[in-house]
Amino acid sequence: MAAKKIGILTGGGDVPGLNSVIKTVVYRGREIDREVVGIRRGWEGLTHVNFEDPASTQRYILPLTRDNTRTIDRTGGTFLHSSRTNPKKMKKVPQFLSGDTFETAQNTKDGVTSTVYDMTPRVLKNIEKLGLDYLVAIGGDDTLSYAAHLDRLGVKVIAVPKTMDNDVRNTEYCIGFSTAITRATEAIERQRTTVGSHERVGIFRIFGRDAGYTALYTAYVTSMRCCIPEYRFNLDRLIDVIMTDKRLTPSNYSLVVLSEGAQWEGYQARDVGEPDAFGHRKKANIGEVLSDEIQKRTGEETVVSDLTYDLRSGSPDFVDKMVASTFAGMAIDCVKEGRHGLMMGIAGGCYAAVPIPDPKLGPRKVDIPTMYNTERFRPFYADKMGLPIFLTRA
């Protein structure tokens, strides 16, 4: 009898800790006599692989063993590589499938309408071809929304949440978040000396398109001001607070950290570049825009630092290694028990198998009344008794 197989993939942006998930799934999978098949480049691996072409098969399909995953958890990134591919909204079909017919739809973004292809039938066919009994999908909202779609179609899926934004619903923690905060804190503490030496205003831009957890928690541990997407602030008020900080600080400087999606009253964040497969475009640098406003209104010099991609690079910290390995072990426990349609998460401060979030609900947001002081542009520090370790409930 052929061994049962688990497929595993990573989608979207990389974060530290992904390789710990992959390795643990392989090691624990072997303990329950499951082969593990790595699918390279996320969902692209299941839309673009051509099993009649050995080079294509080698590019997208990688059998995983204890030997070839033994050391991968020592580094960051993803051993399986990644892409931002949405099989339900492919802009074009791979050349070798040009003779096949796929369902089409019209997709409109920013006033531009284009035809997209739903390659889900091809994905299902390739999962069958690989003989996968289970699929472990590691990703954020976009990757997991398609994972949920596959599970509804009968594919047994287990999801593992990862994103530095920490904004996946149904879990209080996503892989990559702790390392991002650690890196941001270190960078700010290093740059604080330069900002202070030149008596300037330090402006730090950080990830957070729709949710402000990364900026908020960075501010929490560095005692900084912060601005987040959930609260559209008054610019005059913010500048007044920043200038007061500067005047009262012995070294005559001040600091503020901004989520990339932060906005003030009367300002509309601009998107730049081409949209990805899930319709997201990059945000124009809010730090540069705020810098211009501060200099124009006060004449003060500023330093703008972009703390984005550096936060997802390199090895994971202890928390991300621990959570990643634990989520992976939980995923294998679910496989062993025959459970699926679940996401590994933390709820009420405890590890739990929770439903894969409904994508229609969007990302999890910061609860302004309990977490963010809108008058002082700071996190709330009081009334934390009884909260889970990450200070918020799923």
N, C-alpha and C positions, 0 to 999 in steps of 0.2 A: 504494500500500500504506500502510495506517495505521501511524503511528509506534508503536513499542513503548513501553509505559508502566511507570513505577515508582511505586508508591504509598508514602507515608511517613507515619508517625504517631508520636506520643509519648504514652506512658501512664504513669499513676501520678503521683507528686509531681514537680514541676519541679526542675531543678538548673541551675546555670550551665553553659553549654556546649552545650545542646541546639540552639540556633539556629546554632551553627557546624556541627553535623552537617547540619542541614536545608539550609543555604546550600551547603555543599560537595557534597552529593548532587545538588543542582540544577545547579551549575556543572559538576561532573564528568560528570553524566548527559547534559548537552547535548553534551559532547565525544564521547560515543559514540552520539549521535543518539537519546537517550531522553527522552521527555516525563516530567515528574514531577508527580504529583498529590498534593496535601496532603490528608490525612484529619484533620479537626478533632475534638478532644476524644477522642483515643485510640480504643479499641475501640467506644466509643459511636457514633462516626461511621459504623461499618459495621453497627451494629444498629439505629440510629434514622433513618438517612437515608431519605427518601421521595422517589424520583425523579419522582413525579407531582406533587409540590409544589415549585415553584421556590424558595420561601422555605426549605424544608428542605434542598434541594440546596445553596443558597447558604450555609446555616449549617454544613453538614458537609463540603462538598467545595470545595477551593480549588486550582485549577491554579497551579503554582509556576513562576516564570520568573526569569531573571537580574535583571529589573527589580524585581519585588516582594520579592526576597530579598537585594538588594544590600547593605543596611545592617543586616540583622537580627542579625548576629553581634556587633554592638557593644553589645548589651544582654543581660540574663539572661532567665529565664523561657523559655517556649516559644511561638514564633510561631503554632504550630498549636493551642495550648491543650491541655488534658489532662483526664482523668477517671479514676476508679478503677472501671472497668467490666470485668466478667467475663462474656463472652458465653455461657459454659457454665452460669452460675448467675445468670440474671437474675431479680430478684424480681418484676418485672412486664413484660409485653410492651407496646410502644408502642401507643397507642390505634388508630392506623391499621392495625395488624396483628392486632387483636383477633379477627378472623374466621379467622385462620390457626391451624394446630395445630403446637405444638412439643413435643418430648419433655420430660417433667417428671421431677423427682426430689425426694426429701425431704432437706433439708439441716438438720442439727442443730448448733447452736452455743450453748454455755453453757446446755444443757438446753432450749433453745427450738427447735422444729422448724417449718420453713416449706417451702413449695413453691417450687422454682426452675425456670426454663425454660432449655433449651439452644437458643440462637438461632444456633448455628453454621450451619445450612442457610441462614439469611438472610444471614449474613456471606459465605458462599461465593457466593451469588447476587449480592450487591452487588459483590464483587470481579470477578465475571464481567461485570456490567453496566458497570463502570468500565473494563474491558478491561486490567486490570493483568497484566503478565507477571511482575513481582516486587513484593514488599512488604518495605520496610525498617521494622522495628519497633524503636523506641528505648524502653528501659525497664529496670526491675529484674526480680526473680524472677517477680513476678506477671504482668507484661506479657509477659515472654519465655516463660513457661510456656504461655500461649495461642498465642504465635507458633510454638512448637515443635509444638503440636497442629495448627495449620493446615498446617505443612510436611508433617507425616505424612499429611495429607489431600490432598496434591498441590499446595498453593500454594507457590510458590518464595519462601522467606523468608530474609532476611538480618537478623540481630539485632545491635543495638548496646547494650552494657550501660551503664546510668547508675544511680547511687545514691550518696548521701553516705555510706551505711554501708559501701560497698566490699565487699559480701558476696556478690556473684554468683560462683558457681563457674566454674571453668575460665579465669578471668582474674585477674591480680594487680592490675588497676586498673579502676575504673569512673568514668565521667565524673561530675564533681561533687565528688569526694573531696578533691582538692587545695584547691579553693576553700573547702570547708567547714572544713578544717584551718586555712587561712590566716585565715579570718574568726574562727574560735574563738580562735586565738592572739592576734589583735589585740584582741578583746573582753576576754579575760582580762588581757592586759597593761594595758589601760585601767582595768579594774576593780580590778586589784591595788592601785593607789594608794589607792582608797577603803577596801578591806578592811584594808590596812595602817594607814591613818590612824586607823581606829576600833578597831584591834587585835581583829579578829573572825576567824571561820572562814569562808572563802569556799567556797561549794558551787556547782558549775556542772553543770547537767544538759545532756546533749547527745544527739543522735540515736544510735540503736543498740538496736533492739528485741531482736534475736536475736544480734547479733555486735558486738564491742566495738572494732572498728578505729578508729572516729572518736574515741572517748575515749582509746584507747591511744596513737594517734599525736599527738593534742593534748598528752597528758601527756609524750610523748617529746620534743617540741620546746619545752615550757615547764617541764620539770623538776618536774612535779607528781605527786601521788598520783592513782591512778585506780582505778575499780571497773567491771568489765565483766560482761556476762551469762554468759560462759562459766565464771565462777568464783564460786560462792556463798561469800561471805566471812564471817568471824567479826566481828560488830559491835564487841564489846569490844576486839578487837585493832585494828581500824581506828581507833576513837576514841582509843585509847592512842597510836597512831602520829601521828594528827593533833595531839593535844595536846602530844606531844613536839616535833613540828615547830614548833608555836606558841611553845613555851617557849624553844627554841634559836634562833629567828629574831630578829635584833636589833630588828625592828619589831613583834615579838610578834603575828604572824598566821600563818595556814596556809591552804592551798588544796587542794581535791580536786575532780576531775571525774568524773562518773558517767554511764555509759550509761543511757538511759531504761529498759532492761531489766535493769539490775543488781539483785541481790537478796542479802540476807544470810541466814545460817542462822536458820531459824525465821520468816522473813518471806516472804510470798507477794505478789508484785506484783499490784496490782489493775488490771483493765481498766475503762475508763470510756467512756461514749458508745455509739452504735450501731455495729455492725460494718460495714466497707466491703464492697465486692463480693467481696473475696477472704477475708472472714471476720476481718479484723484490726480490733481496737479500740485506741483510744489507751490508753497506760499512764498510771496515776496518777503524779503528779510525785514521783519517788523522792527528789529533792532536798529537797522540803518535809518528807517523812517522816524523812529522815536529820537534817535540821535540828532537828526536834522531839526526836529521840532525843539529839542532842548537848546541846541546852539542858537537857533533863530530867536527864541524867546528870552534866553538868559545870557547868551554870550559865553557860557561855560564850555570848556573842552570836554569831549567824551572819548571813551575807548569802547568800541563795539567788538565783541567776541562771539563767534558762532560755535556753540557747543552742541553740535548735532552728530555728525557721522563719527566723530572721535569717540562718542559714548558707546557705540555699538561695536567698536573694534577691540581686539585683544582677548585675553582670557577672562573667564567669569570669576566673580568673587565667591566667597564661601556660600553665601545665601543662594545664589543662582545655581551653583553646583549641587547643593543639597536639594533644592526644590526640583531641579531638572531631573536628577536621579530618582527622586521619590515619585514624581509624576510618571516617569517611565515605568517604574516598578508597579505602580497602581494600574497603569494601562495593561500590563501583562496579567495582572490579577483579574482584570475585567475579561480579557481574552480567555483565560483559564476557566472563568465562571460562565462564559457564553453571553456576556452582556455587551451591548453596543449602543450607539447613539448617545454616548456620554462624553463629557469633557472632564479631564482631571483638573481639579481646582482646590482652592482653599475657601471655606465658608465658615463664618463664625470662629475664625482662627484655627480651624481643623481641616486636615486634608479630607477631600470628599470627591465622589464621582457625581457630577451635576449634569443637567441637560445641556446640550450644545445650544448656545444662545440663538434666539430668533433674530436673524439679520435685520428684520424690519424695525427692530427696536433701536438700532444704532449703537454707538459706543457707550460705555458706562461713563457718567459724568461726575465731577466733583460736586458734593452737596454743599452749596454755598452757605446756608445758615449755620451749619455745624463745623465747617472746615476752613472757611475763608473769611477773614475780617476785611470787609469792603472799604471801611473807613481808613484802615492803616495799611492796606495792601500787604497783609501778612497772613500766615496760617494762624488758626486759633491754637493756643497751647494749653488752655484749661479744659477741665472736664473730660479727661481721657480714661478715667477709672472704669474698668470693665470692658473696654474696647478690645477687639482683636489686635494682634501685634502690629498689623499694618494700618491701624487706626481708622479703618473703614469697613463697612459690611458689604458683602456681595449683593 
